[in-house]
Amino acid sequence: MAHLSKFSFLSLLRHGAGKAWSRQWRDAQPKAAYDVIIVGAGGHGLATAYYLAAEHGVRNVAVLDKGWLGGGNTGRNTTIIRSNYLRPESAALYEHALKLWEGLSRTLNYNVMYSPRGVLKLAHTHHEVQVEKRHIYANRLQGIDNEWLTPAEAAAFCPVLDVGERSRHPILGAALQRRGGVARHDAVAWAYARAASAYGVDIIQNCAVTAVTRDVSGAVTGVETTRGPIGAVRIGVAAAGHTSVVMAMAGVRMPLESFPLQALVSEPVKPVLPCVVMSNNVHAYVSQSDKGELVIGGGTDAYTSYSQAGGLYVSCETLAAILEMFPSFRRLRMLRNWGGIVDTTPDRSPIVGTTPVTGLYVNCGWGTGGFKATPGSGHVFAATIARDAPHPLAAPFSLDRFATGRLIDEAAAAAVAH
Ligand SMILES: Cc1cc2nc3c(=O)[nH]c(=O)nc-3n(C[C@H](O)[C@H](O)[C@H](O)COP(=O)(O)OP(=O)(O)OC[C@H]3O[C@@H](n4cnc5c(N)ncnc54)[C@H](O)[C@@H]3O)c2cc1C
């Protein structure tokens, strides 16, 4: 990688002895034109720029963000990573991402703190037991690890979990993906930004796209921004909850709804929770950060909105459910909560691919579960933009599936997609 200072034990010693740390990425100013513009410096946009440069030799690239890099959902999520989705198309895409996670710190020479501590998905009803077991069999056919634990086995794996029969949400068993886990979300954005910048990619913050310009044939020619016009014949939009707003600038109507989704953290405590625990039924999930805070997430608000606050009742219901499963958390105080705007599709699967507008590509619809996909999403989106044709893993996730009816229905499969 060009111009990239290496992190190593030796460099740590040198910097510990007083050598100043250099900037991690260049503070780029917009040029008049680029080969490719990526709208959105979240994990997906930054990963796309990195793979464009690293794997396709496309380095005259700008990533534009209306705020700061990683300030969208990438820096707001609860960092759950897993690949045990039901549909073959989804499982293949998320497994592609999981394999990239496994080597990501080494690839990017940056510690993204990927921690495969296991993701436990609880079943509280007989229907959920059947659904999770179906998932497990389907995943095994796809070569993806997923196993069934009895309540006693679940309690052995996660001793703080209350598997008593008197609970309001009794635990009848759980599906466990041992390779699932968490990573440090900011570090992922920083790692991709640093590596992309080293290849010459310009990351331009505080630069909102306000219009997409097109020529008489309809092909894109660039964007108008709050920092002036910037030309490009290829534009990739990865703007999460605001994707439909950006795509409307090019005249493309997206099958997306944007909802607030919240998370909250407790005060830090000593290690108590060795894995990630998810409950789709009560819609709550929890893990413990390396700082000791319990990281808790719930469901989306019931109605669409661009308010990043989210309804208080959602957090209250999430906490009530968490306390049923973990009575020992009852005396913990919550430190802070926040929200992000997630972009959901009717089948709760993402959209990655070309669009009816020449030179315009889109990567969105990851809804409540796109952090885990970040490396895989960027990898297949970069190939799609570089070749002007969908990467084979992205091909089923085309925009036109909402016209052809070839949906990838993870909504019915999982009810929730964290
Ligand atoms: C509370 C919460 C919990 C979640 N938990 C999980 C989880 O546990 N596991 C999981 O896998 N996923 C989770 N997700 C979902 C995950 O965070 C997202 O799917 C993923 O981070 C999306 O990444 P992105 O790069 O596409 O979007 P973002 O990180 O949101 O980046 C989009 C960027 O586009 C920029 N942008 C928007 N409009 C414009 C414009 N006009 N001009 C320029 N820039 C623009 C924004 O400023 C933003 O930085 C969660 C989300 C939330 C909100």
The ligand as an ORCA input file, in Angstrom:
! r2SCAN-3c Opt
* xyz 0 1
  C     -28.850      1.400     16.762
  C     -28.384      0.518     15.647
  C     -27.964     -0.785     15.910
  C     -27.513     -1.607     14.883
  N     -27.005     -2.828     15.207
  C     -26.446     -3.597     14.256
  C     -25.802     -4.814     14.605
  O     -25.711     -5.184     15.768
  N     -25.263     -5.562     13.606
  C     -25.333     -5.193     12.304
  O     -24.865     -5.928     11.444
  N     -25.908     -4.002     11.939
  C     -26.458     -3.200     12.880
  N     -27.034     -2.002     12.539
  C     -27.117     -1.611     11.124
  C     -25.797     -1.057     10.620
  O     -25.332     -0.057     11.494
  C     -25.956     -0.470      9.228
  O     -26.624     -1.368      8.372
  C     -24.596     -0.172      8.597
  O     -23.729      0.445      9.518
  C     -24.787      0.718      7.404
  O     -23.526      1.182      6.983
  P     -23.461      2.228      5.813
  O     -22.025      2.491      5.547
  O     -24.298      1.741      4.677
  O     -24.241      3.503      6.373
  P     -23.799      4.707      7.294
  O     -22.722      4.347      8.232
  O     -25.059      5.284      7.866
  O     -23.177      5.708      6.245
  C     -23.963      6.459      5.344
  C     -23.328      7.828      5.241
  O     -23.984      8.548      4.208
  C     -23.904      9.901      4.546
  N     -24.856     10.644      3.752
  C     -26.210     10.589      3.790
  N     -26.743     11.489      2.923
  C     -25.697     12.103      2.309
  C     -25.591     13.149      1.329
  N     -26.668     13.731      0.782
  N     -24.348     13.550      0.951
  C     -23.232     12.984      1.492
  N     -23.290     12.020      2.440
  C     -24.497     11.581      2.827
  C     -24.192      9.901      6.044
  O     -23.721     11.078      6.679
  C     -23.484      8.647      6.525
  O     -22.209      8.898      7.090
  C     -27.515     -1.146     13.540
  C     -27.943      0.155     13.257
  C     -28.353      0.995     14.297
  C     -28.784      2.397     13.971
*
